[in-house]
Amino acid sequence: MRIIPAIDIIDGKCVRLTKGDYATKKIYNKNPLEIAKEFEANGIQYLHLVDLDGAKSGKIVNYKILEQISENTNLKIDFGGGLKTNTDLEIAFNSGANQITGGSVAVKNPELFQEWISRYGSKIILGADVHDEKIAVSGWQETSDLEVLPFIEKYQKFGIKNIICTDISKDGMLEGPSFSLYKKILEAFPAVNLIASGGVSCFEELPKLQLLGCEGVIIGKAIYEEKISLEQLQNFITNAI
């Protein structure tokens, strides 16, 4: 199971939110590159980089941060937030993203998202962000009527392999991930690479997610609040090799 720390960006700074609420913003570092380098120095190979300004405004904003991190580390970066057009996508890839995550665009412009899957294949990740198992969009400011399982099924038919599923009610709460939701998804779609996101609170939850069959786990606040140490993550990665 891949360990994927998260860096969320507002105004060029590394922040975390609680349940996606922008009013709960807490700044952890004014230099995201510094954080990324620290991750890499501790054996981390992957990074989930989210442009929260982009997610709110509906267009890519913090691509310069992506560029900085990609030019100064060897981290494999998946980037999301505000990617709504082919131009946004090109900017993200040209700025160093290895993969991009599309959530809102998959709901609001499915034809375009299907084109991206056809053109870029595994470089495209489906962002299935849920609240009460309904898909949420626009930086989690809106909840759609789409149920998560049919949503995933639709895009699996178009060839999507990689899915990040965030239970918004768990995100930033440090109360544990949504094990039951991930179990339900993996039972329904055993062939997908499911990346769990939201709620990770302690190291002991990681082997449980691995046993469920999650391909990766995104960890945010638990790292920044020192509930999980980078040394623990390094040991987990080393033992998995």
C-alpha positions, 0 to 999 in steps of 0.5 A, a space after each residue: 500500500 502506497 503512503 501518500 502525504 497530502 499538501 493542501 494549498 491556500 495562498 501558497 501556504 500549506 494548510 489543513 481544513 476540517 470537513 472541507 470547511 474553508 473557515 477552519 483553515 489552519 496554516 502549518 507551513 508557509 513553504 510547501 516545498 520545505 514540507 515536500 523535501 522533508 517527506 522525501 528525506 524520510 523515504 516518501 515517494 508520493 505526494 497528493 497536492 491539492 490546490 484549494 484556491 483552485 477548487 473554490 474558484 474553478 480553475 487552476 491557481 497554485 500551479 507554481 507551487 506544483 512546479 517548485 516541488 516537481 523541480 526540486 524533489 523526485 516525488 511523484 505528484 498527483 495534483 487536484 483542485 480546479 481542473 475543469 478544462 483542457 488548459 488547466 490539465 495542460 498547465 498541471 502536466 507541464 508544471 510537473 504533475 505525474 497524475 491529476 485528480 478530477 472530481 467536479 469535472 467528472 460530475 459537471 462535464 462527464 464528456 470531457 472527463 471521459 476524453 481525459 481517460 481515453 487520452 491519458 489513461 492511468 494518469 487520470 484519477 477519479 476523485 470520489 469525494 462523498 458526504 453520506 455516500 453522495 458525491 460532493 463537488 466544487 471544493 466540497 461546497 456542493 453535494 450532488 445527487 450522485 451515489 458513490 457506487 454508480 458514479 464509480 461504476 460509470 467511470 470504470 466502464 470508461 476505463 478508470 483504474 485509480 480512484 481517491 475516495 474521501 469521506 468528507 465527514 471524516 476529513 480532518 477529524 482525526 477519528 479514523 477513516 471510513 473503513 466500511 465505505 472502502 470495504 463496500 467499494 472494494 467488494 463492488 469493484 475489486 479491480 480498482 486501485 482505491 486510495 483511501 483519504 480522510 480521517 486517518 488518525 494513528 499508525 495502527 489504522 494503516 495495516 487495517 486499510 492495507 488488509 482491506 485492499 486499499 492500494 494507497 492511503 492519503 495522510 494529512 492532518 495526522 502528520 501535521 499534528 504529529 499523530 503519525 511520525 515520518 519515522 513510522 511511515 518510513 518504517 512502514 514503507 521499508 518493511 513493505 519493500 
